Each structure stands twice: as C-alpha cells, then as structure tokens.
C-alpha cells in the first residue's frame, strides 16, 4: 500500500452525511470525505455509533491478566511454545509461544463474585506481578503457572472481558462495520483478529467484483456472508469460557471429552475465506 494512503494519529470521533459521501471527523481536527467507509475501529467503535446507535459491549464477568515471559524462564512447563489451556474452578490459563518460541504469551482468567469498581469506567487497567499473584494464589494454581506470573517482563494489565451483542445491522449508507466493531467475541477461541482479517478479505473481494459504485450490493452480500460465522464463533467462544471453569461432575465430563475437541471446533480453524469469496480475475477488476 502506498505510504500516502496511511495516516497515523487520526482517531475517529464522528461521521456525518454529505452529498459527496461521508465526512470523517478526527480528534486532531482533521477531516476527510470518503465515498465508502470500512469501520474497523474496535469494540468501542465510533463508526458503530453512526451505523446503529449506542450498542455497548457486555462484560462476561471475567477478568483477564496478560503478560509475556522469556521462554527460558518457563522450562518447567511441558512444551511452553505450543498452545496450552489449564482449567480450574472459576479460573483458567492459556499460554502459547511467540517470536519463534523465544517468548511465552500468558492469559490468566478468573471470575470474581463481583466485578472490580474500575470496570465501571474502563475495560483495562495497569497491573503488577504482586497483584496478580495475590489473586491467582487464592485459586490454588500450580506453582509452574504462578512462576509464569512472577517472570513476566514488560507491561502487564487486568482486562475486563467483554463481547458485543448482536447488532441490528452492519451498515448504513456508505459505512460498513468490520471486525470487533461489528462482532467482538470473547477471547476464548482466539478468533478476534482472525475474524477481522476474514472480514477484510471478503469485503475487498466483493467490492473488487462490483466496483465501489455498487457498494450497497457489496455491503448486503458481505453481511449475509459473514454474519452466521461471526455469531457462531461468538457463541463457541462464550461456551469455551464457561467450560474452562467448570467444577465437579461438569468438569469431569468436560475432561473426558477432550479427545473429540478437534472434531467439534475444527470448523473454526479450518475456515478459508478465499474459498468462499474468490477474488475476481485481474481482467475483471480492470473493467470495473
């Protein structure tokens, strides 16, 4: 992409209709009129307010703690660079390798009896190792998991997990929503960014096929194509978060079913958007 097409330090704060298109208003005072707007501005989307009013994300009641650990400080773990999920009553931990196995990314989740006061005004706050250890030690976590927390380097944060409820529509006029702005899931299937990439490919292919002047047809086809998958991934992410924290007989039943998990959720990870919406041939795009 040409560098002149990328503008940094432009936080969108509003949109307004004009005869020539949609005017985008930015926090730095800048403005631009666009013929088509793809609003991929996250779970607290400004574009979403324009499309369907104030639809707020819904907290799941869970708090996540994130951090990154050098792989050399996690040698007691079984293969720390692969994906692991550790389950416990009211809590679970996910970790996996980053940067060619040099780092381990940790997400530790717990569900308190009551959400902390900071969640009423923010979805994320800075955290310390001591704070995290005090919380997760109460859940009697394995020493190896607590050691991961002790060895975190760099920024740490607590994160109030939330998802977006089903929207009445994904587009209005010349504006369409993508990614978390349209269908933010909980993180328990690791699909938030993946869904956004699939969205971007599908919308690009549909617009390339019909041309920007036919954006209305592309938007309608896009929502029809993408909505079912996005809602199903949201539902499976929600279910996974609950199952990871089961207790008693429910946990026993869950553990007995692990061997069938690849068959039950494989459809999420095998999906290939380019097989559903192939890009038009170059000669076709030249004609449009």
N, C-alpha and C positions, 0 to 999 in steps of 0.2 A: 504494500500500500504506500502511495506517495506520502512523504512526510508532511506536505502541506494539507493533507486530509486529516491529520491527527492534531487536535487541540487539547493541550493539557490545562489544568487549573480552570476548568469550566464546570462548576457544579450547577446543575439544572434546578431552578427554583419555580418555574412556571411556564405554561404554554397558553397561547391564545390563537384563535382562528383569524385568518385573513384571506382575502380573495386569492392571493398568490400562493397560499399554503398555510403552514403553521409557524408562528413566531415562537422561538425558544428564548427564554429569559434566563440569564445566568447570574450567579451570585456576585461575580466580578463586574457586573454592569453590562456585559456584552450581550448582544442579541444576534440572531440569525433566523432567516425564513427558510424553511425546508419544505420540499414537495412531498416527502414521505419521511416519517419519524419511526424508528425502531427503538422503543423504550426498554433498554436492558439495564435499568438503574437500580436494581436490587430490591430487597424485601421492603424497604421503606421508600418505594418508588414515587417520585414526583409525577412521572408520566401516568402512573396508575390513577392518581387523583383526578387527572384530566379525563381519563377514559371512563372510570366508573365510580368516582367519588371516594370518600374516605372508607377504605376497607383495610382494617388494621390486621397485622399478623396476630396469631393466637398462641400464647405460651402453652407449652405442653406440661408445665410443672417441673421440668428437669433443668438442672444447671450443669453445664459442661465446663471442664477445665482443660486448657490446651497448653502444650509446650513441646519443645524439640530437645532431644538428648543425643549426644555423640554415641554412635553405635558401640564404641569401645568401652563405654560405661554401662552397658547393658548385657554383658557377656553371660550372666546367669540365666537369661531368658532363652527359651527354645527358638532358634532362628529369628532373631529380632527384626530382620529386614523383610520378612514376609508379613502378611496380614493376619492379625490375631484378634479375637474377641474373647474377653474374660467376663463371665457373668456372675452376678451375686444378687442377693435380695435387696432390692431398692437401688442398685448401682450396677454399672458395667464399665469396662475399659476396652478401648480399641487402640491398637498401635500397629504401625507398619513402617517400612523403610523408605527413606528419601535420599536423593542425591547419590545414586549408585550404591546404596547401602551404607553410606557414611553417617547418616543421621536416622533417628527413630522419631516419628511423629506420634504424639500421645494425645488421646482424647479420653478423659475420665469423666464419667457422668454419674450424677446422683439425683435422687428425687426427694427433696426435703418435705417435711409435713406442711410447711408454708414457704412460699417464695420470699426471698430476701427483699427488704424495703427498696433496694436500688433498682429492682426490676420494674418499679412503677414509673421510672423516669428514663431508664436506659436499658439496652439489651446486652451491654458488655461493660465490665469494669476491670481495672488492673488487679492482678493478684500476686501473691508471694508464695514461695515454697512452704513457708511455715503455715500460712492459712490453709493451703491445700492439704498438707499433711495432717493438720488438726481435724479436717473434715473426713478425709478418707481413712484415717486410722480408726475412726469410730465405726466404720463398716467392716473392720477386721480384715482389711485387704492383705494379700500375700506380701511378704517382705520384698519380693522382687518388683512388684508394682509400686510399692512405696519408695523403693530405691530409684525407680524411674523419675518419680516426682522430685526426689532430692537432687537428682543430677541434671535437671532441666537447665538449659542455658538460654539467655536472651529473654525476650518479652514473654510474660505469662498473663492470662486473663481468665476471668469467670464469664460465662456466656449463658444467658437465659435462652434456652432452645425454644424456637417458635416455628410455626408453619403458616402458610397463607390459606384462608378458607377459599372455597370455590367462588370464582368471580362470575358475575352475570354476563360479562363479555370481555374479550381480549383486545378489542379495537374500537376506535371511534374516529370516524372520518379518515384522516391521513395518518393517524397514530396507531401503532400496534405494539403490544407488550410481549416481551421475551423473557425467558429465564425466571429468576426469582421474583421479578416484578409481576409475573403472571401466575406462578405456581410454585412458590418456595416450599420445598419439602423439609422435614426434619432430616438430620444428617445420618440417620441410622442405616441407609443403604449407600451412602457416599455418592449420591447422584445429582446433587445440586448443580455443580459446574457442568457435568456431562449433559444434563437436560438442556442447559443454556446453549451448549455447543451444537447439539442436535437441532434446537430451535433455529439457530443462526443459519445452519446449513439449509434447512427446509425452506425458510423464508427467502434466502438468497436464490435457491433453485426455482422457487415459484415466481419470484419477481423477474428472474432472468428469462423464464419461459414466456411470460406475457408482457414484459416491459413495465416500467414504472408508471406509465399512464393507466395501466389496468390494475392498480394497487388494490382496489376494492375486491376484485375476484381473487387475487393472491391472498389477501388477508382472510377472506372467508374460507378458502381452501386450507390455509395454514391452521386456523383454529380447529376446523373439522379433523384435520390430520393429526394434530399434536395433542389435543385435549385429553383423549382417552388414556394415552400412555402416561401423560403427566399426572393425571389423577390417580392412576393405578400405582405409580411409583410413590406418590404421596401416601397412599393407603398402606403399602407394604413397608414404607419407612416408619410409619406410625406403629404398625403391628410389631416390627422388629424391636423398636424401643421398649415396648411393653414386655415382649417375650424375654429380652435380655435380663430383665429384673424380676422374673417370676420367683416365687417361693414354693416350698413344699412339693405337693404332687404335681402341680403345674410345671415346676422346674424339672422334675423327674421325667415327665412326658416330653418336654422340650429336648432334654439331653438325649433321650432315646431316638429322637427324630433327626439328629444332626446329619446322619449319613444320606438322608434324602434331600438335604438343603440345596445342593447344586441343581437338582431337577426342579425344585419348587421356585427358585428365584433366578434360574439361569436365563429366563427370557429378558430380565432386566439388563444383563451384562452382554448378551449376545446381539442385542439390537444394533442395526446398522441403518442409519437414516438414508444413506445414499442408495440403498436397495429399495427404499420406499419411494423416494423422490429423486430419480436420477437427474443429473444436470443436463440441460439441453446441449445439443451439439454446438460447436463454436459457430458454424454457419447460421444456426438458428438465432443465436444471440446477436450476431452481426446484423440480422434483418430487423431486430427489434430496437 
